[in-house]
C-alpha cells in the first residue's frame, strides 16, 4: 500500500501537524525520507534516540529478545525487567523501580505514590502538589494539570484539585506556597518544553530543604534530562541534590517505549498490590532493549563524550550568532540545548525549524522563542559540524527573509 503525507490528513486525528516529508529510514544521526533526501538529526525523536537510529547493539538485542519472549503481564515477572531494575538501583539513589510505557505514565505513578504516601503517613489533609509554571509532565489529565502550561490542560472539564504552580527558580514564591499540607513538589531539574531552563544551585538546594521542612516528597521529572543527556546518568547527580522519587523515560529505551519510576524502599511501600499497575509495563521486550541502552550510555566514554560534544555545539552556534545576531544565549547542558531568540526574532522559533528542514536538518522548538537540539549522545563530530553548516544556511534564510 502506497502512503504519502496526504494520507495522514485523511486517516489521522488532527492533533498533530507533522512535516511535509515522511522519514522512512535512519542510521546513526542521519535520516532519509520517501524521496531519498537525507537529513541530519538534531531532534533525536524529542530526546529519545539516545544512541541514534538503528544502533547495531540495540537492533541485535531487539531481535534476540523478540525470538524469546515479548509479553507476559504482571501476573508473572521476567528476567529483563529484574535485570534492568537492578542496574537502575545500582546506578542511582533508588532502591525500588516501577515500570510503565512512557514518561507520562511514570509521572502519573509518581504523583499517585506521593498522594498515597502522604495519606498513609499524615492523613487526608496532606494533599497539595506544587509544580512550576512552564513545566511539562505529560498528557494524562493528572500530569497535564500538574504541568504548568494551561494551554495543554484547559478545555477538558474539571481538573484534579489541590495542585498549585509557582515560578521556576523563585524560591520565595515556593516558600510562600508550601505548608504542612504539601505532599509533594514536582520539578524538572532542567526544564525542557518550557524553554530549556536550568535551575540555579541555590534554587534546587532550597527546594530540597523546603520539602524536608514540610515532610513533602521531592519528585524529579527526568523524563527529558535523564539517561546521560546532561553528561551525568541523571541530572540530579550533577546538581548534588537527591529527590525522593525520580521518573525516567524517553532516552531510557533508546527509541523503544518504556518509562520507569524510581524511589526508596520506604516510600515504595505505599504502592501495595492492587494500588497501581500497567498491562504492558515491565514487558521483557522493552526492558531488554532498555537494559542494553543503559549499559552503553552509563560508561565514562559516552558520558564524558556528551560534554565534549556540547562544547562543539556551543562553539558552532556562537560562530553562527556572531554572523547573524539572532540568539541571546544558548541554554541547557550536554545534549539538551536551547538557542533563545532575541527581540528581533521573538516568537519565530518555528520559522527556524521549517528552514532547517528545508536545508536537511531536523531540529525542535521549546516554546515560540527557543530552537532546541536534543540529538543522539553519540552523534559523530562530523555530523555535528555538517548539521551546524545546514543550520547556518537555515538561519541565513530566515534572516534574509
C-alpha positions in Angstrom: 0.0 0.0 0.0 1.4 3.4 -1.0 1.0 6.1 1.6 2.1 9.8 1.5 1.9 12.8 3.8 -1.6 13.4 2.3 -2.7 10.0 3.7 -2.1 11.4 7.2 -4.7 14.1 6.7 -7.2 11.5 5.5 -6.8 8.9 8.3 -5.3 10.5 11.4 -6.9 12.5 14.2 -5.8 16.2 13.5 -4.0 16.7 16.9 -0.6 16.7 15.1 0.7 18.7 12.1 3.7 16.8 11.0 6.3 17.9 8.5 5.6 17.5 4.8 8.3 14.9 4.3 7.9 11.3 5.5 11.0 9.7 7.0 11.5 6.0 6.1 15.0 5.1 7.2 17.5 6.1 9.8 21.1 5.1 10.6 23.0 6.8 13.4 22.3 10.5 13.2 21.1 10.5 9.6 17.6 10.0 8.3 16.2 9.6 4.7 12.7 10.4 3.5 10.4 8.8 0.9 12.2 10.9 -1.8 15.6 9.7 -0.7 16.5 13.2 0.7 19.0 12.9 3.6 18.7 14.8 6.9 21.0 15.2 9.9 19.0 14.5 13.1 19.5 17.1 15.9 16.0 16.3 17.2 16.6 12.8 18.4 12.9 12.0 18.4 12.5 14.7 21.1 15.4 13.5 23.3 14.5 9.8 22.8 17.0 8.3 20.3 19.9 8.4 22.8 22.1 6.2 20.6 20.8 7.4 17.2 18.8 5.3 14.8 19.1 1.6 14.5 22.1 1.3 16.8 23.5 -2.2 15.9 23.6 -3.4 19.6 20.0 -2.3 20.2 18.9 -3.9 17.0 20.6 -7.2 17.9 19.1 -7.1 21.4 15.6 -6.5 20.0 16.0 -9.4 17.6 17.3 -11.7 20.2 14.6 -10.9 22.8 12.0 -10.9 20.1 12.6 -14.6 19.5 12.3 -15.4 23.2 9.5 -13.6 25.0 7.6 -10.4 24.3 4.8 -10.0 26.8 3.5 -11.8 29.9 1.5 -9.3 32.0 2.4 -8.6 35.7 0.9 -11.9 36.9 4.5 -13.0 36.2 7.8 -11.3 36.5 10.6 -11.7 33.9 14.4 -11.7 33.7 15.0 -8.5 31.6 12.8 -6.4 33.9 14.6 -7.6 37.0 18.0 -7.0 35.5 17.1 -3.5 34.3 15.7 -2.6 37.8 18.8 -3.9 39.5 21.0 -1.9 37.2 18.9 1.3 37.8 19.0 0.9 41.5 22.8 0.1 41.5 23.4 3.3 39.5 21.2 5.7 41.4 19.8 6.7 44.8 16.8 4.4 44.3 16.0 1.1 45.9 12.7 0.3 44.1 11.5 0.6 40.5 8.1 0.6 38.8 7.9 0.2 35.0 5.5 1.9 32.7 5.3 2.6 28.9 6.0 6.4 28.8 7.1 9.4 30.7 3.5 10.5 31.3 2.8 7.1 32.9 5.9 7.2 35.0 4.8 10.7 36.2 1.3 9.5 36.9 2.7 6.7 39.1 4.9 9.2 40.9 2.1 11.6 41.7 -0.2 8.8 42.8 2.5 7.4 45.0 3.2 10.8 46.6 -0.5 11.2 47.4 -0.8 7.7 48.8 2.4 8.0 50.9 1.0 11.2 52.4 -2.3 9.6 53.1 -0.6 6.6 54.8 1.7 8.7 57.0 0.0 12.0 57.6 -3.7 11.7 56.7 -6.1 13.0 54.1 -5.4 16.7 54.6 -1.9 16.5 53.2 -2.7 16.5 49.5 -1.2 19.6 47.9 1.1 19.1 44.9 3.2 22.1 43.8 4.9 22.3 40.5 6.3 25.1 38.3 5.0 27.3 35.6 6.0 26.3 32.1 6.8 22.8 33.4 5.7 19.8 31.4 5.0 16.4 32.9 2.9 14.5 30.3 -0.6 14.4 28.7 -2.7 12.3 31.1 -5.2 14.5 32.9 -3.3 14.4 36.2 0.1 15.0 34.7 -1.1 17.7 32.3 -2.8 19.5 35.2 0.4 19.3 37.3 2.3 20.6 34.2 2.4 24.4 34.3 1.0 25.3 30.9 -2.7 26.0 30.9 -2.9 25.7 27.1 -2.4 22.0 27.4 -4.8 21.4 30.3 -7.7 23.8 29.7 -10.9 22.7 27.9 -11.3 19.2 29.2 -13.7 19.9 32.1 -12.9 20.0 35.9 -9.3 19.4 36.7 -7.8 17.3 39.5 -7.7 19.6 42.6 -5.1 20.6 45.2 -2.5 21.5 42.5 -0.6 24.8 42.6 2.0 26.4 40.4 4.8 28.9 41.1 7.6 30.4 39.0 10.7 28.2 38.4 13.8 29.5 40.1 11.7 31.6 42.5 12.4 30.1 45.9 10.5 32.7 47.9 7.3 32.0 45.8 7.7 28.3 46.6 8.2 29.0 50.3 5.1 31.1 50.4 3.0 28.4 48.7 4.3 25.5 50.9 2.9 24.3 54.2 2.5 21.1 56.1 -0.4 20.4 53.7 2.1 20.0 50.8 2.6 16.3 50.0 4.9 16.8 47.0 6.9 19.2 44.9 7.4 18.1 41.3 10.1 19.7 39.1 12.3 19.1 36.1 15.9 19.6 37.1 16.3 21.2 33.7 13.0 22.5 32.2 12.6 21.1 28.7 9.4 22.1 26.9 9.3 25.3 28.9 12.4 26.7 27.2 15.5 24.7 28.3 15.7 26.5 31.7 18.4 25.4 34.1 17.8 25.7 37.9 20.2 27.8 40.0 22.1 25.8 42.6 20.5 27.9 45.3 17.0 27.2 44.0 17.4 23.4 43.7 19.0 23.1 47.1 16.3 25.4 48.6 13.5 23.2 47.1 15.1 20.1 48.8 15.3 22.0 52.1 11.7 23.2 51.9 10.5 19.6 51.2 12.4 18.3 54.2 10.9 21.1 56.4 7.3 20.3 55.4 7.7 16.5 55.1 6.9 16.7 51.4 8.3 14.4 48.8 10.6 15.9 46.1 9.8 14.4 42.7 12.3 15.0 39.9 10.9 14.5 36.4 13.9 13.4 34.5 12.0 12.1 31.5 13.9 14.5 29.2 17.0 15.3 31.3 17.9 11.7 32.2 19.9 8.8 30.8 23.1 10.7 30.0 21.6 13.7 28.4 23.4 16.3 30.7 26.7 14.3 30.8 25.6 12.7 34.1 23.5 9.5 34.1 20.8 11.6 35.7 20.8 15.4 36.1 20.3 15.2 39.8 23.8 13.8 40.1 25.3 17.0 38.6 23.3 19.2 41.0 24.2 17.3 44.1 20.5 17.2 45.2 18.8 13.8 45.6 15.0 13.5 45.0 12.7 11.1 46.8 11.1 9.9 43.5 12.6 10.2 40.0 10.9 9.5 36.7 12.7 8.4 33.6 11.6 7.5 30.0 12.4 8.9 26.6 16.2 8.0 26.3 15.8 5.0 28.6 14.6 2.8 25.8 16.7 4.3 23.1 13.6 4.6 20.9 11.6 1.7 22.3 8.7 2.8 24.5 9.4 2.4 28.2 9.2 4.6 31.4 10.2 4.0 35.0 9.6 5.5 38.4 12.5 5.1 40.9 12.1 5.6 44.6 13.3 4.4 48.0 12.2 1.2 49.7 10.3 3.1 52.5 8.3 5.3 50.1 7.6 2.4 47.7 5.7 0.5 50.5 2.7 2.7 49.8 2.1 1.1 46.4 0.8 -2.2 47.8 -0.6 -4.9 45.5 -3.6 -3.6 43.6 -2.9 0.1 44.2 -1.5 0.8 40.7 -0.5 -1.1 37.6 0.2 -1.3 33.9 -0.6 -4.2 31.5 2.5 -3.6 29.3 4.7 -2.0 32.0 7.9 -4.0 32.5 7.4 -6.2 29.5 10.5 -8.3 28.6 10.9 -6.8 25.1 11.1 -3.2 26.3 13.2 -4.0 29.3 15.8 -6.0 27.3 16.3 -3.0 24.9 16.4 -0.5 27.7 18.9 -2.6 29.6 21.2 -2.6 26.6 20.8 1.2 26.1 21.6 1.8 29.7 24.7 -0.4 29.6 26.0 1.6 26.6 25.2 5.1 28.0 26.3 4.5 31.5 30.0 4.4 30.6 32.7 7.1 31.1 33.4 7.3 27.4 29.8 8.2 26.5 29.1 10.5 29.4 32.3 12.4 29.1 31.8 12.5 25.3 28.5 14.3 25.9 30.3 17.3 27.4 32.9 17.4 24.6 30.1 17.4 22.0 28.3 20.2 23.9 31.4 22.3 23.6 31.4 21.7 19.8 27.8 22.7 19.6 28.3 25.9 21.6 31.3 26.9 19.6 29.5 26.3 16.3 26.3 28.2 17.4 28.4 31.1 18.7 30.1 31.4 15.3 26.7 31.4 13.5 25.4 34.0 16.0 28.4 36.3 15.6 27.5 36.5 12.0 23.7 36.7 12.1 22.9 38.0 15.6 19.7 36.1 16.3 20.2 34.5 19.7 20.6 36.0 23.2 22.1 32.8 24.7 22.5 29.1 24.4 20.8 27.4 27.4 20.9 23.9 28.8 23.5 21.2 29.3 25.0 18.4 27.4 22.9 17.2 24.5 19.8 19.2 25.6 20.5 22.7 24.3 18.2 25.7 23.5 19.1 28.7 21.4 17.0 31.6 22.8 15.9 34.1 20.1 16.4 37.8 20.7 13.8 40.6 20.4 14.1 40.9 16.7 13.1 37.2 16.1 10.7 36.8 19.1 8.0 34.2 18.5 9.7 32.8 15.4 11.3 29.6 16.6 9.1 27.6 14.2 10.4 29.6 11.2 13.9 28.3 12.1 12.6 24.7 12.4 11.0 24.9 9.0 14.0 26.5 7.4 16.2 23.8 9.0 14.1 21.0 7.5 14.4 22.7 4.1 18.1 22.6 4.5 18.4 18.9 5.5 18.4 19.3 9.3 15.9 18.0 11.8 15.6 20.2 15.0 13.0 21.1 17.6 11.5 24.1 19.3 10.9 24.7 23.1 8.1 27.2 23.0 7.9 30.0 20.5 11.2 31.6 21.3 13.7 28.7 21.6 15.2 26.4 19.0 16.0 23.1 20.7 18.6 20.5 19.9 18.4 17.0 21.6 20.5 14.8 19.4 22.0 11.3 20.0 24.6 11.3 22.7 27.0 9.5 20.4 26.4 11.8 17.3 29.6 11.8 15.4 31.6 15.1 15.5 31.4 15.3 11.7 27.6 15.1 11.8 27.6 18.0 14.4 29.8 20.1 12.1 27.8 19.3 8.9 24.5 19.8 10.8 25.6 23.2 12.0 26.5 24.2 8.5 23.0 23.3 7.4 21.6 25.2 10.5 23.7 28.3 9.4 22.0 28.1 5.9 18.6 27.9 7.7 19.4 30.9 9.9 20.6 32.9 6.9 17.3 32.0 5.1 15.2 33.3 8.0 17.4 36.5 8.5 17.3 37.3 4.8 13.6 36.7 4.5 
